[in-house]
Amino acid sequence: MVFEPAEAFLRYVRLGPWEILRGVYAAVRDRNWGTVPPHLEHLEREIKEDRFRLTFGVMCRQAEIDFRWQGHLIGDPTGTIRFSFDGVAHSTFMRNRIGLCVLHPAEACAGQRCRVIHVDGRVTEGVFPVEVSPHQPFLEIRSIAHEVAPDLWVEVTFEGDVFEMEDQRNWTDASFKTYCTPLRLPFPVEVPEGTRIRQSVTLRLVGRVPDPLPPHERSLVFSIHPSRRTPLPAIGFGVARNTRPATGRALERLRRLRPAHLRVGVRPARPDWQERLRRAAEEAKPLGAGCEVAVFLTDRAQEELNALAEALLRLDIPVHRVLVFHEAEKSTTRPWLLLARKIFGPRISVGGGTNAYFAELNRGRPPVDLVDLVCYSINPQVHAFDNASIVETLPAQGWTVRSARSFVGDRPIAVTPVTLRPRFNPNATGPEPEPAPGELPPQVDVRQMSLLGAGWTLGSLKYLAESGAASVTYYETVGWRGVMETEEGPPLPERFRSLPGGVFPLYHVFADVAELAGGMVAPSVSTDPLRLDGVALVRDSTLRVLVANLTHEPSRPRIEGLPRHVRLRFLDERNALEAMANPEEYRAAPQEERPTEGGALEVELLPFALVRIDGVP
């Protein structure tokens, strides 16, 4: 297991080759479900051959919230692990949740048997959901045990509150989370100063532990399988916010990405909506892109849709689809789609779903008979914000597409948009606070311009493409939420240290993919997708493999399934600055050519590095 002091987070509890738990941690959630970041104040460690004890203090302070807790993490010679939490409120505040959370790994547990003991003593024999469950799989939990291997179970027991489980794949977290307090109870609630909260989680093995344990394979292999291929999705971008459309050099760089569409959101009840639509068309036309229009209606929907239909007729670019939402609904309902169908007729594709997370689509499934496509958005930071948690969300993106397929039938699935940070909070119970002077807006993440941002984007493309998404909209065109910086530079250069006029590393991911637009995605597998992952693209006789190191440690993976000769181009800490400042020169530089050994090649990857491998005909 791994304990991360910065997050007071126990991760990746394993027994030999089996991941038993993805994590145990404590969360303080404010009245809008925002997570107050933990700050470690002290840590004492006592680690021996057959036991350990960690004692640590954590402060959670943000706005009116001041909550501090002591943690104890104890392992004993029987293999039992106990994580205890003892906290005190040092201010009076409103909260939605405070307490321990346990994460069961979705990949290991989905479809596996489990046994739940409820707080009233009842016992339920169940199964972890395979498809993403819209609602809590298990309620009123005292303990839950699941089978890891024949005759071997792992039991987790909870004390201090009533716990229940949700399927976090709804928000692209790759886990089943057991948390307190039950959502059936009212929230937010006031926590008076001096309130004390105590909880604990105990994990133990029940049954026969194999002796010796099967080995845990640690070699890092990325393999390409030329079996069933899926079409590469149509890839588009969001219209840049608060910036002028790209011109000159920036426009030429965007053209190289060959966007299928630009997404623009319009609210016909507001006076500026036609100007927003006009600017979107102005930005899309020189790129050869169409428009994806997300319209947000009020109860004057018929008038608003008629006005939109007239405005779309005046555009001199293709309108690929109109996504229909209502400002008072989390997922599109039948009345607005019937109106859209009547007004737009067959000439415009009509989409429905949610402008928020897959959870809203899963819980409020739209009338599939009235839509040409179904849509939802994703981001990796609904619940956690550290690098490891962000990387963990990548496989879960594929789970959402496959689960959506189970209730949308053959309708195309559009994931739109994909962003690094949440764009808004669909579950807020009060006004969102404005950022303090000099602080970045909550929608902006400095990792947008990082190598990790590029690797995460690559992983997102892999899982959405392999699972069959028809269209994906990423980020924006320019600006600190985009693929490149504006010529003027960021509004807060002291906090977002980008290069004015430069591109971000993730630009090169999209450029590499664009060169094979219209191609296919071949299935690929990593032996450890939390450390390394990639995507294999095929068009005609061309094979291109993109692989990313998703950690801060160097790695030496083995890439299998390659042709006899390949060309390599790296993007890492040695050349990232040049690739951002002078992308044309970086992309035109000669590639290193190497032979493979029976179609396999080992490569050295620096921290967060990416490598492009092209087959040589």
Number of C-alpha atoms within 10 A of each C-alpha: 14 11 17 10 16 13 17 19 15 20 19 19 18 14 17 14 12 16 18 25 25 22 20 22 20 23 21 21 21 23 21 19 19 20 20 18 18 23 16 18 14 12 15 11 11 10 12 10 6 10 15 15 18 16 15 19 20 23 18 19 17 13 9 12 21 17 26 21 22 19 21 17 20 18 20 13 10 10 12 15 21 18 22 23 21 16 21 18 19 18 16 16 19 18 19 23 22 19 22 26 20 23 24 26 20 26 15 16 22 17 14 15 16 19 18 24 18 19 16 9 10 11 15 13 12 15 17 22 16 14 17 27 19 19 13 15 16 19 18 19 27 22 21 22 21 23 19 20 13 10 11 16 22 18 20 22 17 25 16 16 20 16 26 22 22 20 27 25 26 27 24 28 28 25 27 28 24 24 24 23 19 17 14 6 9 9 16 18 14 12 20 14 15 13 13 15 15 16 18 20 21 18 21 16 20 14 12 11 15 12 6 7 11 11 10 11 10 9 11 19 20 24 21 19 14 13 9 10 18 19 19 28 25 19 24 27 28 25 27 24 16 8 12 12 19 21 13 7 11 19 16 13 19 22 17 16 23 20 22 23 28 28 28 23 18 19 20 20 15 8 9 11 17 17 11 17 22 16 16 24 25 16 23 25 17 15 22 14 22 23 28 27 24 20 21 21 22 18 12 10 18 16 13 17 22 16 13 22 14 11 13 22 11 9 16 11 17 18 20 19 20 25 29 25 24 19 14 11 15 20 26 27 19 15 10 21 22 13 15 25 16 13 15 18 11 9 10 18 18 22 29 29 30 28 29 24 24 28 26 22 24 22 14 17 20 23 17 18 12 17 23 18 23 25 28 26 25 27 21 25 19 19 17 16 16 11 17 14 16 22 25 21 25 27 23 25 29 23 23 26 24 19 19 23 19 10 13 18 11 11 17 18 26 26 27 26 23 22 24 23 20 20 17 12 15 14 12 13 14 9 9 13 8 9 10 8 7 11 12 15 11 14 13 17 19 15 18 26 26 17 24 25 23 27 27 29 23 23 26 24 27 26 23 27 27 25 20 21 26 20 22 26 24 26 23 22 28 29 25 28 24 25 27 28 23 25 16 11 18 18 13 13 12 10 12 19 13 25 20 17 20 24 27 29 27 24 24 21 21 23 18 19 23 20 14 17 21 14 20 21 25 23 21 22 17 19 16 14 20 18 20 26 28 28 27 27 26 21 16 9 8 13 22 22 24 24 24 30 29 28 19 13 12 14 20 14 21 16 21 20 18 24 18 16 18 22 16 17 18 22 24 20 14 11 11 19 17 15 21 24 17 14 19 12 11 17 14 8 9 11 15 11 15 14 15 17 13 11 14 18 21 16 13 14 21 20 18 25 27 28 19 21 24 22 17 17 10
